[in-house]
Every structure is written in structure tokens, then in C-alpha cells.
Amino acid sequence: MVTLVMNYFELFEIPISLIVDQTKLLSQYAALQKKYHPDGFSNTDRNDRGILEKSAMIHRGFTILKDEDNTIKYVLELKGLLPKGEKYELPPEFLAETTGLNEGLMEGDILNIEEVETKIFQLQKSLYHAVQHIIEGYSDDIITEAQLLLVKDYYYKKKYLEGILERLDGIRNIAG
């Protein structure tokens, strides 16, 4: 398994999880900010590269761990299952299923847009349901690589569907 330079779970002293306890994260963030924020140091120390890097690291970690999608991506990176620049290929059956959704965007009428949006939400719900037990019951000690690969597939499918939703919003804004 590949480890990144900084493990944000270790930094915030929280267990590796696909869904982070936001109360604990916020509490740890506040404590770390109090300890390492540059404003808490004298002018000379404030410009210390180590303090600035630590403060930036805390902020980056907090930004990642407060968002569920970013947390999933980060855990997959920690486990060496999401290499930078990877060209992930979505399964052909998924692409075939979503072709109709993309074609629905081409027509551009508002009723069709709402229908496509509803279908996407249903598909997202179905995709999540398939990995819900893994995401919500994640334990670093017992999770298998095969289970994480299912989460990876879910992650990329969800991102693809979010791209369609963004295009829907663009069409809706143009039409409205």
C-alpha cells in the first residue's frame, strides 16, 4: 500500500473512515488551528516555513475530510487504489445505461431536463445503496481491497453523473 506524505486522519487524530465524524473533525481542527495558526506566533516565528506549512496542511486536511466525496477519494489514494492521473474506464453497461440520459440533454426542453434529473438521482441512490454497507461500516482493520474497488467504481460513476447534472444546470440556466 502506498502512503502519502501526510496522513490527515493521523493529523486530526481520527480513525480512517469513509464518513468522518464532523463534530470530532471540527473540534480537532479548532485545536490544531489554535496551536498552529500563524496569527498565534510572533512576527518572526509567523514567517517560519514550518509553521506556514503546518497551517496549510491543517487547512488542506480539513477541506478534504469535511467533504464525503473528497474523503472517499483520499482514502482510496491512501490505499494506493487511486493513482494520480488515472484514466478510469467506466463499465460499458453503465455507459450504455447513461447514454439515454446524455441524449436527453441534447433535446433541451425543461420537462425532459427534469425527467433526466430524476433518473440521475434514482441512479445515484441505487449506486450508493450497493456500497452503503461498505461506506457506512468502514473499518480499516477489516475492509478488503475488493470492497474498496467497489467504492472506487461508485466514486467514478457518481462523478460521471454529477457531470451530467452540471450540464443540466447549464442548460436550465440558458433556457431560464
QUIPEPE-V924169 format. One record per run of one state. SS is the DSSP state (H for helix, E for strand, - for the rest). FROM is the first residue (numbers start at 0). TO is the last residue. Records with the same first field share a line. If there is no record, write none. Layout:
SS = FROM-TO ; FROM-TO
//
This chain:
- = 0-6 ; 11-20 ; 36-36 ; 40-41 ; 46-47 ; 65-66 ; 78-90 ; 107-108 ; 136-143 ; 175-175
H = 7-10 ; 21-35 ; 37-39 ; 42-45 ; 48-64 ; 67-77 ; 91-106 ; 109-135 ; 144-174
//
